[in-house]
Amino acid sequence: MQKHNICKFVSPTENASLLVSRFILETNPAVMETAAILGEHRVILVTAGEGTLAFGGSSCSAIPGDLVFGFSGEQFQAHPGPGFQYMYVDFHGTRGEELLRRFGIRPATRRSSGFEGLIPLWIESLARADERTIDLAAESMLLYALSRLSGQLAGETGPVRQVMELSEARFTDPNLSLSALAEELGYNTKYLSHLFKAKTGTGYTDYLRNLRIGYAVSLFDHGIDSVKNVALLSGFADPLYFSAVFKKHTGLSPKDYKGKR
């Protein structure tokens, strides 16, 4: 049976602080399996089947009702099972960044479940939208999903939240480590590592690497061309190691990424 994607592209206004550029129902496995670097943030709603969503060096399983965020600069690729489908909205802008910070959405908290109720709403909204209303449809689905998500994320407290907040404030320090944070917070390192993985679905090393590589991508995007400087500013003491991690995360070497941008 032939499958057809629904793709509707938005032309944002220049002065908007929340810009939505795509509202798509993805059904094509070949497209899903093609790795690509995200040029914007992306919120994904899984609508059917089961699969895996990979972001750089980390991945998460995905079933209907899962809401998953990808971040600008990450390499994204899906590994679909039979009948796997998802919808997504791509967005950027200063308000988009503020909303992610407000609701604590980061690589370690990218996946949330239990949003099956959004599926018919998103499908109907995309189907009914036309050129005059597609921007409103995409933005409203994004904002509604965030409003539903905020209730879940707001309840996260304790050492995991402390680790995240300290890491986001200090990730440019090459000496930052979970063991140092555990000592500062008064926890056993193994216990904190296990708790962090259980709460976020990812290991602390991957979480910290994602923070640093995401920042490195933003530095390149803002015109800093020196690989050594970007490495040091992003928390990597060794530029050669940084280059290897950057390529594993994005699929491109720093030099190739600069060329593409």
HELIX and SHEET records of a PDB file:
HELIX    1   1 PRO A   29  MET A   32  1                                   4    
HELIX    2   2 THR A   94  ARG A  102  1                                   9    
HELIX    3   3 PRO A  107  THR A  109  5                                   3    
HELIX    4   4 LEU A  118  ARG A  128  1                                  11    
HELIX    5   5 ILE A  134  LEU A  153  1                                  20    
HELIX    6   6 PRO A  159  ARG A  170  1                                  12    
HELIX    7   7 LEU A  178  LEU A  185  1                                   8    
HELIX    8   8 THR A  189  THR A  200  1                                  12    
HELIX    9   9 TYR A  204  ASP A  221  1                                  18    
HELIX   10  10 VAL A  227  LEU A  233  1                                   7    
HELIX   11  11 PRO A  239  THR A  250  1                                  12    
HELIX   12  12 PRO A  254  LYS A  260  1                                   7    
SHEET    1   A 6 ILE A   6  PHE A   9  0                                        
SHEET    2   A 6 LEU A  19  GLU A  26 -1                                        
SHEET    3   A 6 GLN A  85  HIS A  92 -1                                        
SHEET    4   A 6 HIS A  41  ALA A  48 -1                                        
SHEET    5   A 6 LEU A  67  GLY A  70 -1                                        
SHEET    6   A 6 ARG A 111  SER A 112 -1                                        
SHEET    1   B 4 ALA A  36  ILE A  37  0                                        
SHEET    2   B 4 GLN A  75  PRO A  80 -1                                        
SHEET    3   B 4 GLY A  51  PHE A  55 -1                                        
SHEET    4   B 4 SER A  58  ALA A  62 -1                                        
END                                                                             
